[in-house]
Amino acid sequence: MLQTFSAVIAGERTRGIADLLATEYGSGCETVVALHSGPGAAGGIAPLARELSKRWHVLEPLQRDGGGRPLTVAAHVQNLDVLIRARRGHDHPVLIGHSWGAMLALAYAAEHPTVPTAVVLVGCGTFSRRARAEFDARLEARLTPADRARLVRIRQTEADADRRLASIGRLLTLVNGHDGAALEGDVAEVDALAYEETWADMLRPHRDGGYPPAFSAIRAPVLMIHGEADANPGMPISEHLRSRIPHLDYQELPECGHTPWLERQAKQVFFNTLLAWLDARFAVQFTQRGRWDERARGCTPS
């Protein structure tokens, strides 16, 4: 179900974020906020959101498109906070982010450390020049002559920036996989301007050192699930993050690329790992706030 939320902060409508879109799944009493990749690839995390909705209420924000005020990381964090508070009030959701969405989850948890009850990073992006250079080298090495020819053709023949980025994204998703199934058609629209503005701002802390030092404020448990075959170098990224988030739990999945739910061999292991970890986090909550009803996969207030 797609919903629109009007953004109001301190009783005053916030300029530029009046219409925040989110898709909701499931009806559990505990909430998972699923953050898509991109930036600008709204709907990309929908297959994961649907799977999680079998147990929990899932909110998938469709991060605001470009064209209004410039899209910075701070703007994304503010938009996400407005949406979470408008929809969930004082509840404490779990944040699950994929790729760029994982980076946004960390930025949000650093700015609002008391809001999330846990943070899950899936295929997290890089936060250092060294890791970024390793990612670029890994991805470059995987491109076949046919891949390179297709990239050239896309860039030369597709005049529309959004469609061009979508086509490149589909190709690189396959390249950055291990044994991936056919891509699911959940990314309804790609926003190239949102991608360019957000990513330019995200790379700035790589240069000035803003991240990961800010992540020292994160209090919630953090799980990083990473495919062994992901071009993003999981171990260096996790070690860099642990310098500021010492409680980060890193779990690497063999025979798995950047998008685990698309992997034939690793998909079930990914879901088993993720669901077991989430069950443990929610179980802690329920001992404080309610009783776990195993049959309903929900909670009953005490």
C-alpha positions as a Markdown table, in Angstrom:
| # | Residue | x | y | z |
|---|---|---|---|---|
| 1 | Met | 0.0 | 0.0 | 0.0 |
| 2 | Leu | 1.5 | 3.4 | -1.1 |
| 3 | Gln | 0.9 | 6.3 | 1.3 |
| 4 | Thr | 1.7 | 10.0 | 1.2 |
| 5 | Phe | 2.6 | 11.8 | 4.4 |
| 6 | Ser | 2.6 | 15.5 | 5.0 |
| 7 | Ala | 5.7 | 16.6 | 6.7 |
| 8 | Val | 5.2 | 18.8 | 9.8 |
| 9 | Ile | 7.9 | 19.8 | 12.2 |
| 10 | Ala | 7.1 | 21.8 | 15.3 |
| 11 | Gly | 3.7 | 22.6 | 13.9 |
| 12 | Glu | 5.1 | 24.2 | 10.7 |
| 13 | Arg | 5.1 | 22.6 | 7.3 |
| 14 | Thr | 8.7 | 22.0 | 6.2 |
| 15 | Arg | 9.6 | 23.5 | 2.8 |
| 16 | Gly | 10.6 | 21.0 | 0.2 |
| 17 | Ile | 9.5 | 17.9 | 2.0 |
| 18 | Ala | 5.7 | 18.3 | 2.1 |
| 19 | Asp | 5.0 | 15.0 | 0.2 |
| 20 | Leu | 6.8 | 12.0 | 1.5 |
| 21 | Leu | 5.9 | 8.7 | -0.1 |
| 22 | Ala | 6.2 | 5.3 | 1.5 |
| 23 | Thr | 5.0 | 1.8 | 0.7 |
| 24 | Glu | 3.7 | -0.2 | 3.7 |
| 25 | Tyr | 3.6 | -4.0 | 4.0 |
| 26 | Gly | 2.3 | -6.3 | 6.7 |
| 27 | Ser | 0.5 | -5.6 | 9.9 |
| 28 | Gly | 2.8 | -6.6 | 12.8 |
| 29 | Cys | 3.1 | -4.4 | 15.8 |
| 30 | Glu | 6.8 | -3.9 | 15.5 |
| 31 | Thr | 8.2 | -1.9 | 12.6 |
| 32 | Val | 11.0 | -2.4 | 10.2 |
| 33 | Val | 12.0 | 0.6 | 8.0 |
| 34 | Ala | 13.6 | -0.7 | 4.7 |
| 35 | Leu | 15.8 | 1.8 | 2.9 |
| 36 | His | 16.4 | 1.2 | -0.8 |
| 37 | Ser | 19.7 | 1.6 | -2.7 |
| 38 | Gly | 20.6 | 4.1 | -5.4 |
| 39 | Pro | 20.4 | 6.9 | -4.4 |
| 40 | Gly | 17.3 | 7.4 | -6.5 |
| 41 | Ala | 16.3 | 3.7 | -7.0 |
| 42 | Ala | 12.9 | 3.8 | -5.3 |
| 43 | Gly | 11.3 | 0.3 | -4.8 |
| 44 | Gly | 14.6 | -1.5 | -5.1 |
| 45 | Ile | 14.3 | -3.1 | -1.7 |
| 46 | Ala | 10.6 | -4.2 | -2.2 |
| 47 | Pro | 11.4 | -8.0 | -2.5 |
| 48 | Leu | 13.1 | -7.9 | 0.9 |
| 49 | Ala | 10.3 | -5.7 | 2.4 |
| 50 | Arg | 7.7 | -8.2 | 1.2 |
| 51 | Glu | 9.5 | -11.1 | 2.8 |
| 52 | Leu | 9.9 | -9.3 | 6.1 |
| 53 | Ser | 6.2 | -8.3 | 6.0 |
| 54 | Lys | 5.3 | -11.9 | 6.7 |
| 55 | Arg | 6.5 | -11.2 | 10.3 |
| 56 | Trp | 6.5 | -7.5 | 10.8 |
| 57 | His | 5.1 | -4.2 | 9.7 |
| 58 | Val | 7.4 | -2.8 | 7.1 |
| 59 | Leu | 7.7 | 0.8 | 6.0 |
| 60 | Glu | 9.6 | 1.4 | 2.7 |
| 61 | Pro | 10.3 | 5.2 | 2.2 |
| 62 | Leu | 10.5 | 6.1 | -1.4 |
| 63 | Gln | 13.3 | 8.7 | -0.9 |
| 64 | Arg | 12.3 | 12.1 | -2.2 |
| 65 | Asp | 13.2 | 12.7 | -5.9 |
| 66 | Gly | 15.5 | 15.4 | -7.1 |
| 67 | Gly | 14.2 | 18.7 | -8.5 |
| 68 | Gly | 13.4 | 20.6 | -5.3 |
| 69 | Arg | 16.0 | 21.7 | -2.9 |
| 70 | Pro | 19.4 | 20.0 | -3.4 |
| 71 | Leu | 19.4 | 16.5 | -2.1 |
| 72 | Thr | 22.1 | 16.1 | 0.6 |
| 73 | Val | 22.6 | 13.4 | 3.1 |
| 74 | Ala | 21.3 | 15.7 | 5.7 |
| 75 | Ala | 18.1 | 16.3 | 3.7 |
| 76 | His | 17.6 | 12.5 | 3.4 |
| 77 | Val | 18.1 | 12.1 | 7.1 |
| 78 | Gln | 15.6 | 14.9 | 7.9 |
| 79 | Asn | 13.1 | 13.5 | 5.5 |
| 80 | Leu | 13.4 | 10.0 | 7.0 |
| 81 | Asp | 13.0 | 11.4 | 10.5 |
| 82 | Val | 9.9 | 13.3 | 9.6 |
| 83 | Leu | 8.4 | 10.2 | 8.0 |
| 84 | Ile | 9.2 | 7.8 | 10.9 |
| 85 | Arg | 7.8 | 10.2 | 13.5 |
| 86 | Ala | 4.7 | 11.0 | 11.4 |
| 87 | Arg | 4.0 | 7.3 | 10.9 |
| 88 | Arg | 5.4 | 5.6 | 14.1 |
| 89 | Gly | 5.3 | 8.3 | 16.7 |
| 90 | His | 7.6 | 7.3 | 19.6 |
| 91 | Asp | 8.1 | 3.8 | 18.4 |
| 92 | His | 11.6 | 2.5 | 17.9 |
| 93 | Pro | 11.9 | 0.8 | 14.5 |
| 94 | Val | 14.6 | -1.4 | 13.1 |
| 95 | Leu | 16.4 | 0.2 | 10.2 |
| 96 | Ile | 17.5 | -2.1 | 7.3 |
| 97 | Gly | 19.4 | -0.5 | 4.5 |
| 98 | His | 20.8 | -1.9 | 1.2 |
| 99 | Ser | 23.9 | -0.4 | -0.4 |
| 100 | Trp | 23.3 | 3.4 | -0.3 |
| 101 | Gly | 20.4 | 2.7 | 2.0 |
| 102 | Ala | 22.8 | 1.1 | 4.5 |
| 103 | Met | 24.9 | 4.3 | 4.5 |
| 104 | Leu | 21.7 | 6.3 | 5.0 |
| 105 | Ala | 20.7 | 4.1 | 7.9 |
| 106 | Leu | 24.1 | 4.8 | 9.6 |
| 107 | Ala | 23.8 | 8.5 | 9.0 |
| 108 | Tyr | 20.3 | 8.5 | 10.5 |
| 109 | Ala | 21.3 | 6.4 | 13.5 |
| 110 | Ala | 24.2 | 8.8 | 14.2 |
| 111 | Glu | 22.0 | 11.9 | 14.0 |
| 112 | His | 19.1 | 10.3 | 16.0 |
| 113 | Pro | 20.8 | 7.6 | 18.2 |
| 114 | Thr | 17.8 | 7.1 | 20.4 |
| 115 | Val | 15.3 | 6.3 | 17.6 |
| 116 | Pro | 16.3 | 2.9 | 16.0 |
| 117 | Thr | 16.2 | -0.2 | 18.1 |
| 118 | Ala | 18.7 | -1.9 | 15.7 |
| 119 | Val | 20.4 | -1.2 | 12.4 |
| 120 | Val | 21.1 | -3.8 | 9.6 |
| 121 | Leu | 23.5 | -3.0 | 6.8 |
| 122 | Val | 23.2 | -5.2 | 3.6 |
| 123 | Gly | 25.9 | -4.7 | 1.0 |
| 124 | Cys | 27.0 | -1.5 | 2.7 |
| 125 | Gly | 28.9 | 1.0 | 0.6 |
| 126 | Thr | 32.3 | 2.4 | 1.3 |
| 127 | Phe | 33.4 | 5.2 | 3.7 |
| 128 | Ser | 37.1 | 5.6 | 2.8 |
| 129 | Arg | 39.2 | 6.3 | -0.3 |
| 130 | Arg | 41.0 | 3.0 | 0.1 |
| 131 | Ala | 37.8 | 1.0 | 0.2 |
| 132 | Arg | 36.3 | 3.0 | -2.7 |
| 133 | Ala | 39.4 | 2.4 | -4.8 |
| 134 | Glu | 39.2 | -1.3 | -4.1 |
| 135 | Phe | 35.5 | -1.3 | -5.1 |
| 136 | Asp | 36.3 | 0.4 | -8.4 |
| 137 | Ala | 39.1 | -2.0 | -9.2 |
| 138 | Arg | 37.0 | -5.1 | -8.3 |
| 139 | Leu | 34.0 | -3.9 | -10.4 |
| 140 | Glu | 36.3 | -3.0 | -13.4 |
| 141 | Ala | 37.9 | -6.4 | -13.3 |
| 142 | Arg | 34.5 | -8.1 | -13.6 |
| 143 | Leu | 33.3 | -6.3 | -16.7 |
| 144 | Thr | 33.5 | -8.5 | -19.7 |
| 145 | Pro | 34.0 | -7.1 | -23.2 |
| 146 | Ala | 30.3 | -7.6 | -23.8 |
| 147 | Asp | 29.5 | -5.6 | -20.6 |
| 148 | Arg | 31.8 | -2.8 | -21.7 |
| 149 | Ala | 30.3 | -2.7 | -25.1 |
| 150 | Arg | 26.8 | -2.5 | -23.6 |
| 151 | Leu | 27.8 | 0.3 | -21.3 |
| 152 | Val | 29.2 | 2.3 | -24.2 |
| 153 | Arg | 26.0 | 1.7 | -26.2 |
| 154 | Ile | 23.7 | 2.8 | -23.3 |
| 155 | Arg | 25.7 | 6.0 | -22.8 |
| 156 | Gln | 25.7 | 6.8 | -26.5 |
| 157 | Thr | 22.1 | 6.0 | -27.4 |
| 158 | Glu | 20.0 | 6.7 | -24.3 |
| 159 | Ala | 19.4 | 10.4 | -24.1 |
| 160 | Asp | 17.1 | 10.4 | -21.1 |
| 161 | Ala | 19.2 | 10.6 | -17.9 |
| 162 | Asp | 16.8 | 8.6 | -15.8 |
| 163 | Arg | 16.4 | 5.7 | -18.3 |
| 164 | Arg | 20.2 | 5.8 | -18.9 |
| 165 | Leu | 20.9 | 5.4 | -15.2 |
| 166 | Ala | 18.3 | 2.6 | -14.9 |
| 167 | Ser | 19.8 | 0.6 | -17.7 |
| 168 | Ile | 23.3 | 1.0 | -16.3 |
| 169 | Gly | 22.0 | 0.0 | -12.9 |
| 170 | Arg | 20.4 | -3.2 | -14.2 |
| 171 | Leu | 23.7 | -4.2 | -15.9 |
| 172 | Leu | 25.9 | -3.5 | -12.9 |
| 173 | Thr | 23.5 | -5.3 | -10.6 |
| 174 | Leu | 24.1 | -8.5 | -12.6 |
| 175 | Val | 27.9 | -7.8 | -12.8 |
| 176 | Asn | 28.0 | -7.3 | -9.0 |
| 177 | Gly | 26.2 | -10.6 | -8.3 |
| 178 | His | 27.4 | -14.1 | -7.9 |
| 179 | Asp | 24.7 | -16.4 | -9.1 |
| 180 | Gly | 21.8 | -14.0 | -9.3 |
| 181 | Ala | 18.3 | -14.8 | -10.5 |
| 182 | Ala | 16.5 | -12.6 | -13.0 |
| 183 | Leu | 16.0 | -9.1 | -11.7 |
| 184 | Glu | 12.6 | -8.4 | -10.2 |
| 185 | Gly | 10.8 | -5.4 | -11.7 |
| 186 | Asp | 10.3 | -3.4 | -8.5 |
| 187 | Val | 12.3 | -0.3 | -9.4 |
| 188 | Ala | 9.5 | 1.6 | -11.0 |
| 189 | Glu | 11.4 | 4.8 | -11.6 |
| 190 | Val | 15.0 | 5.9 | -11.3 |
| 191 | Asp | 15.9 | 9.5 | -10.5 |
| 192 | Ala | 19.3 | 10.5 | -12.0 |
| 193 | Leu | 19.3 | 14.0 | -10.4 |
| 194 | Ala | 18.7 | 12.5 | -7.0 |
| 195 | Tyr | 21.5 | 10.1 | -7.6 |
| 196 | Glu | 23.9 | 12.7 | -8.7 |
| 197 | Glu | 23.1 | 15.2 | -5.9 |
| 198 | Thr | 23.1 | 12.7 | -3.1 |
| 199 | Trp | 26.1 | 10.8 | -4.1 |
| 200 | Ala | 28.2 | 13.9 | -4.6 |
| 201 | Asp | 27.3 | 14.9 | -1.0 |
| 202 | Met | 27.9 | 11.4 | 0.3 |
| 203 | Leu | 31.4 | 11.4 | -1.2 |
| 204 | Arg | 32.3 | 14.6 | 0.5 |
| 205 | Pro | 32.9 | 13.0 | 4.0 |
| 206 | His | 35.3 | 10.6 | 2.2 |
| 207 | Arg | 37.4 | 13.7 | 1.7 |
| 208 | Asp | 36.9 | 15.7 | 4.9 |
| 209 | Gly | 36.6 | 12.8 | 7.3 |
| 210 | Gly | 33.0 | 13.4 | 8.5 |
| 211 | Tyr | 32.2 | 9.7 | 8.3 |
| 212 | Pro | 32.8 | 7.4 | 10.1 |
| 213 | Pro | 33.7 | 9.6 | 13.1 |
| 214 | Ala | 30.1 | 10.7 | 13.4 |
| 215 | Phe | 29.0 | 7.0 | 13.8 |
| 216 | Ser | 30.5 | 7.0 | 17.3 |
| 217 | Ala | 27.1 | 8.3 | 18.5 |
| 218 | Ile | 25.3 | 5.1 | 17.3 |
| 219 | Arg | 24.0 | 3.2 | 20.3 |
| 220 | Ala | 21.8 | 0.5 | 18.7 |
| 221 | Pro | 23.0 | -3.0 | 17.8 |
| 222 | Val | 24.4 | -3.1 | 14.3 |
| 223 | Leu | 24.5 | -6.1 | 12.0 |
| 224 | Met | 26.5 | -5.9 | 8.7 |
| 225 | Ile | 25.6 | -8.7 | 6.3 |
| 226 | His | 27.8 | -8.8 | 3.3 |
| 227 | Gly | 28.3 | -11.0 | 0.3 |
| 228 | Glu | 31.7 | -12.5 | -0.1 |
| 229 | Ala | 31.5 | -11.8 | -3.9 |
| 230 | Asp | 30.3 | -8.2 | -3.5 |
| 231 | Ala | 32.6 | -5.7 | -5.2 |
| 232 | Asn | 32.3 | -3.5 | -2.2 |
| 233 | Pro | 35.1 | -4.9 | 0.0 |
| 234 | Gly | 33.2 | -6.2 | 3.1 |
| 235 | Met | 36.1 | -6.8 | 5.5 |
| 236 | Pro | 37.8 | -3.4 | 5.0 |
| 237 | Ile | 34.4 | -1.6 | 5.3 |
| 238 | Ser | 33.5 | -3.4 | 8.5 |
| 239 | Glu | 37.0 | -2.8 | 10.0 |
| 240 | His | 36.7 | 0.9 | 9.2 |
| 241 | Leu | 33.2 | 1.1 | 10.7 |
| 242 | Arg | 34.3 | -0.8 | 13.8 |
| 243 | Ser | 36.8 | 1.9 | 14.6 |
| 244 | Arg | 33.7 | 4.0 | 15.5 |
| 245 | Ile | 31.1 | 1.2 | 16.1 |
| 246 | Pro | 32.9 | -1.4 | 18.1 |
| 247 | His | 29.7 | -3.4 | 18.7 |
| 248 | Leu | 29.2 | -3.9 | 15.0 |
| 249 | Asp | 28.5 | -7.6 | 14.2 |
| 250 | Tyr | 29.9 | -8.6 | 10.8 |
| 251 | Gln | 28.6 | -11.7 | 9.0 |
| 252 | Glu | 29.9 | -12.6 | 5.5 |
| 253 | Leu | 27.9 | -14.8 | 3.2 |
| 254 | Pro | 29.8 | -17.2 | 0.9 |
| 255 | Glu | 28.7 | -17.4 | -2.8 |
| 256 | Cys | 26.8 | -14.2 | -2.5 |
| 257 | Gly | 27.0 | -10.9 | -4.4 |
| 258 | His | 25.7 | -7.4 | -3.7 |
| 259 | Thr | 22.0 | -8.1 | -3.5 |
| 260 | Pro | 21.5 | -11.3 | -1.4 |
| 261 | Trp | 17.8 | -11.8 | -2.1 |
| 262 | Leu | 18.5 | -12.2 | -5.8 |
| 263 | Glu | 21.1 | -14.9 | -5.2 |
| 264 | Arg | 20.1 | -18.5 | -6.0 |
| 265 | Gln | 22.6 | -20.1 | -3.7 |
| 266 | Ala | 22.8 | -17.6 | -0.8 |
| 267 | Lys | 19.2 | -16.3 | -0.6 |
| 268 | Gln | 18.0 | -18.7 | 2.0 |
| 269 | Val | 21.2 | -18.3 | 4.2 |
| 270 | Phe | 20.8 | -14.6 | 4.0 |
| 271 | Phe | 17.1 | -14.7 | 5.2 |
| 272 | Asn | 17.9 | -17.2 | 7.9 |
| 273 | Thr | 20.8 | -15.0 | 9.2 |
| 274 | Leu | 18.7 | -11.8 | 9.0 |
| 275 | Leu | 15.6 | -13.2 | 10.6 |
| 276 | Ala | 17.4 | -15.0 | 13.4 |
| 277 | Trp | 19.2 | -11.7 | 14.3 |
| 278 | Leu | 15.9 | -9.7 | 14.1 |
| 279 | Asp | 14.0 | -12.2 | 16.2 |
| 280 | Ala | 16.7 | -11.8 | 18.9 |
| 281 | Arg | 16.5 | -8.0 | 18.8 |
| 282 | Phe | 12.7 | -8.0 | 18.9 |
| 283 | Ala | 12.6 | -10.6 | 21.7 |
| 284 | Val | 14.5 | -8.2 | 23.9 |
| 285 | Gln | 12.0 | -5.5 | 23.2 |
| 286 | Phe | 9.0 | -7.7 | 24.0 |
| 287 | Thr | 10.4 | -8.8 | 27.4 |
| 288 | Gln | 10.2 | -5.1 | 28.3 |
| 289 | Arg | 7.0 | -4.0 | 26.4 |
| 290 | Gly | 4.9 | -7.0 | 25.7 |
| 291 | Arg | 4.5 | -10.7 | 25.2 |
| 292 | Trp | 5.7 | -12.6 | 22.1 |
| 293 | Asp | 2.9 | -14.5 | 20.5 |
| 294 | Glu | 4.7 | -17.1 | 18.4 |
| 295 | Arg | 1.5 | -18.2 | 16.6 |
| 296 | Ala | 0.7 | -14.7 | 15.3 |
| 297 | Arg | 4.3 | -13.6 | 14.9 |
| 298 | Gly | 3.2 | -10.4 | 16.6 |
| 299 | Cys | 2.9 | -9.1 | 20.2 |
| 300 | Thr | 0.2 | -8.8 | 22.7 |
| 301 | Pro | 0.5 | -5.8 | 25.1 |
| 302 | Ser | 1.0 | -6.8 | 28.7 |
